[in-house]
Structure formats: structure tokens, C-alpha cells
Amino acid sequence: MKQHVGVILLAFVIASCTSSLQYSIDYPLTKELFHSRDGVFNGRIPQGWFCSSEDSLSPALRAWFIKEDYSASINIQELHLDRLAARRVEKEGLKLLAQLSLASRQDSATKTFTDSPKEFKIRGKEFCSYEVKGNGNRTRVVVFPAKGKFYECVAMALKGTSLSQEIARLFSTQQSLLSSLTIH
């Protein structure tokens, strides 16, 4: 009996130490694969979304997804760091990368963290996310490393989506997309 109680306590302690995901990864994905422009990763496209074609991508973007009703977008772009910054991120972690990402945003003066950056893992891959509010919009940015490079995945509503349920669904779509990534 004491052994049984000990096992239950140990399981409880282990479960409480693991970080939980802020948003679910249950948004349905299609079987259709997208490939990043730089060939570093691929993944599956969310249902009800399309991936913009190569010829319409901005040179800075590696992948760009648009909801079929044009109410939201998710884009992935590389964060270009100098050697010193890259070494610091490798040493100090993804929270520093999230802070650098926020600082690099053009209108960062009008945006604020909604809470501190959160590190998490999905299927063994490390990520760090933060949310910002500004100009009446809420945006979620997830940073991650892949093949010696650093990326940010930005999810944002494009037209009037301010209901918290819709925003949470958008951010779950982003999380599901990230869960499907395969690094080459």
C-alpha cells in the first residue's frame, strides 16, 4: 500500500513539473504538405487555410498561410542574428530569442508583452512564445531553432477578429501547424 501511494505521489510530482501547452494542438490539418522556401522544414497545412505560392511570397518569408475567409494569417520567417547574438541565444535559451524577436518588430514601441515568454516542447522540438497587444490587435509569435537558423512564426487576425474564442482558435491553429513541422 505504501509503495502504491509513493508511485502516485511520484507521478503527481513529475506531471506538475512538465510544462503544459498554452494552446491545444488539435486543430485539424490537411494531408497536403508545404515546404519552406529555404528547404529547412516542411509541415501540413491547416484545414480551411491555404499556403501562398512561391511567386507571391515576400523574400523575407519562408512560408505564409492565409485563412480561406482572409480573416487571419500565419507566417514563418527567419530571424537573422549576428554571430554574437546567435551564441548568446544558444547559451541563454529561447527566451532571449523571443526578446530579440520583439525588439526587431518595427512597431515594437506601440506593442507590449501580454505576459512573459513561455518555453515549451512539442514532439521533442523546442519553442518559445509570446503574445503582444497593440493597435487593437493581439498577435502571437513563436520562435524556434532549426538547422542552425532561428525562425519566428507569427499568427495574427487580419480583419476584426477580437473575440477571445476566435483568437484562441487562431493560436491553436498555429500550434497545430508547428506540431507538424519536420526539420530536414
C-alpha positions as CSV (number, residue, x, y, z in Angstrom):
1,M,0.0,0.0,0.0
2,K,2.8,2.4,0.9
3,Q,4.5,1.6,-2.4
4,H,1.3,2.4,-4.3
5,V,0.9,5.8,-2.6
6,G,4.6,6.5,-3.3
7,V,4.2,5.8,-7.0
8,I,1.1,8.0,-7.2
9,L,3.0,10.8,-5.4
10,L,5.9,10.4,-7.8
11,A,3.6,10.5,-10.8
12,F,2.0,13.7,-9.5
13,V,5.3,15.4,-8.9
14,I,6.5,14.5,-12.4
15,A,3.3,15.7,-14.0
16,S,3.4,19.0,-12.2
17,C,7.0,19.7,-13.4
18,T,6.2,19.3,-17.1
19,S,5.2,22.4,-18.9
20,S,1.7,22.4,-20.3
21,L,0.9,23.8,-23.7
22,Q,-1.0,27.1,-23.5
23,Y,-2.9,26.3,-26.7
24,S,-4.1,22.9,-28.0
25,I,-2.6,21.1,-31.0
26,D,-5.9,19.6,-32.0
27,Y,-6.8,21.9,-35.0
28,P,-7.3,19.6,-38.0
29,L,-4.5,19.6,-40.6
30,T,-4.8,18.5,-44.2
31,K,-2.6,15.8,-45.7
32,E,-1.1,18.4,-48.1
33,L,2.5,19.3,-47.3
34,F,4.1,22.7,-47.5
35,H,7.8,23.2,-47.9
36,S,9.7,26.2,-46.5
37,R,11.2,28.4,-49.1
38,D,14.7,27.7,-47.8
39,G,14.1,23.9,-47.7
40,V,14.8,23.6,-43.9
41,F,11.4,22.2,-42.9
42,N,8.0,21.1,-44.1
43,G,4.7,20.5,-42.5
44,R,1.0,20.1,-43.0
45,I,-1.4,22.9,-44.0
46,P,-4.3,23.6,-41.6
47,Q,-7.9,22.8,-42.8
48,G,-9.6,25.9,-44.1
49,W,-6.3,27.6,-44.9
50,F,-4.1,27.8,-48.0
51,C,-0.4,28.3,-48.4
52,S,0.6,31.2,-50.5
53,S,2.6,30.2,-53.6
54,E,6.3,30.8,-54.1
55,D,5.9,33.6,-56.5
56,S,3.7,35.6,-54.2
57,L,5.9,35.3,-51.1
58,S,7.8,38.3,-49.8
59,P,11.5,37.5,-49.9
60,A,11.7,37.6,-46.1
61,L,9.0,34.9,-45.6
62,R,9.8,31.1,-45.6
63,A,6.1,30.1,-45.5
64,W,2.8,32.1,-45.5
65,F,-0.7,30.7,-44.6
66,I,-3.9,32.6,-45.1
67,K,-7.3,31.6,-43.7
68,E,-9.7,30.9,-46.6
69,D,-12.0,33.8,-45.5
70,Y,-9.0,36.1,-45.3
71,S,-9.6,36.8,-41.6
72,A,-6.2,35.6,-40.3
73,S,-2.7,34.8,-41.4
74,I,0.3,32.8,-40.1
75,N,3.8,33.4,-41.5
76,I,7.2,31.9,-40.8
77,Q,10.3,33.9,-41.3
78,E,13.9,33.6,-40.5
79,L,15.4,35.8,-37.7
80,H,18.8,36.9,-38.9
81,L,21.2,37.2,-35.9
82,D,24.8,38.2,-35.9
83,R,27.3,35.6,-34.5
84,L,27.4,37.1,-31.0
85,A,23.6,37.2,-30.7
86,A,23.3,33.6,-32.0
87,R,25.9,32.4,-29.5
88,R,24.1,34.2,-26.7
89,V,20.8,32.6,-27.7
90,E,22.4,29.1,-27.8
91,K,23.9,29.7,-24.4
92,E,21.0,31.6,-22.7
93,G,18.0,30.0,-24.4
94,L,14.9,30.7,-26.5
95,K,13.6,33.3,-24.0
96,L,16.4,35.6,-25.2
97,L,15.4,34.9,-28.8
98,A,11.8,35.9,-28.0
99,Q,13.0,39.2,-26.6
100,L,15.2,39.8,-29.7
101,S,12.2,39.0,-31.9
102,L,10.0,41.5,-30.1
103,A,12.8,44.2,-30.3
104,S,13.1,43.6,-34.0
105,R,9.5,44.3,-34.8
106,Q,9.1,47.6,-36.5
107,D,6.3,48.9,-34.3
108,S,7.5,47.4,-31.0
109,A,7.2,50.8,-29.3
110,T,3.4,50.5,-29.5
111,K,3.3,46.8,-28.5
112,T,3.7,45.2,-25.2
113,F,4.1,41.7,-23.9
114,T,0.8,40.3,-22.6
115,D,2.9,38.0,-20.4
116,S,6.5,36.8,-20.2
117,P,7.8,34.4,-22.9
118,K,6.9,30.8,-22.4
119,E,9.2,27.9,-23.4
120,F,7.6,24.6,-24.4
121,K,8.3,21.4,-26.3
122,I,6.1,19.7,-28.9
123,R,7.3,16.3,-30.1
124,G,10.8,16.9,-28.9
125,K,11.1,20.3,-30.7
126,E,11.8,23.4,-28.5
127,F,9.8,26.6,-28.9
128,C,9.2,29.8,-27.0
129,S,6.1,32.0,-27.5
130,Y,5.0,35.5,-26.5
131,E,1.9,37.5,-27.2
132,V,1.7,41.2,-27.9
133,K,-1.1,43.7,-27.9
134,G,-1.0,46.8,-29.9
135,N,-3.2,48.9,-32.2
136,G,-6.3,46.9,-31.1
137,N,-4.8,43.6,-32.3
138,R,-3.4,40.6,-30.5
139,T,-0.5,38.7,-32.1
140,R,1.3,35.5,-31.0
141,V,4.9,34.9,-32.0
142,V,6.6,31.6,-31.6
143,V,10.4,31.4,-32.0
144,F,12.3,28.2,-32.7
145,P,15.7,26.9,-34.0
146,A,16.1,24.7,-37.0
147,K,19.4,23.6,-38.6
148,G,21.5,26.3,-37.1
149,K,19.0,29.0,-38.0
150,F,16.3,30.8,-36.0
151,Y,12.7,31.4,-37.0
152,E,9.6,33.2,-35.8
153,C,6.1,32.1,-36.6
154,V,3.6,34.9,-36.4
155,A,-0.2,34.4,-36.1
156,M,-2.5,37.4,-36.4
157,A,-6.0,38.3,-37.1
158,L,-6.4,40.4,-40.3
159,K,-9.9,41.8,-40.0
160,G,-11.8,42.5,-36.9
161,T,-11.2,39.2,-35.0
162,S,-11.2,40.3,-31.4
163,L,-13.3,37.6,-29.7
164,S,-11.1,35.6,-27.3
165,Q,-12.5,32.3,-28.6
166,E,-11.6,33.2,-32.2
167,I,-8.1,34.3,-31.1
168,A,-7.6,31.1,-29.1
169,R,-8.7,29.1,-32.1
170,L,-6.2,31.0,-34.3
171,F,-3.4,30.4,-31.8
172,S,-4.3,26.7,-31.6
173,T,-4.1,26.5,-35.4
174,Q,-0.6,28.0,-35.2
175,Q,0.3,25.5,-32.5
176,S,-1.0,22.6,-34.6
177,L,0.9,23.7,-37.7
178,L,4.1,23.9,-35.6
179,S,3.5,20.4,-34.2
180,S,3.5,19.1,-37.8
181,L,7.0,20.5,-38.7
182,T,9.6,18.2,-39.9
183,I,13.2,19.5,-40.0
184,H,15.3,18.3,-42.9
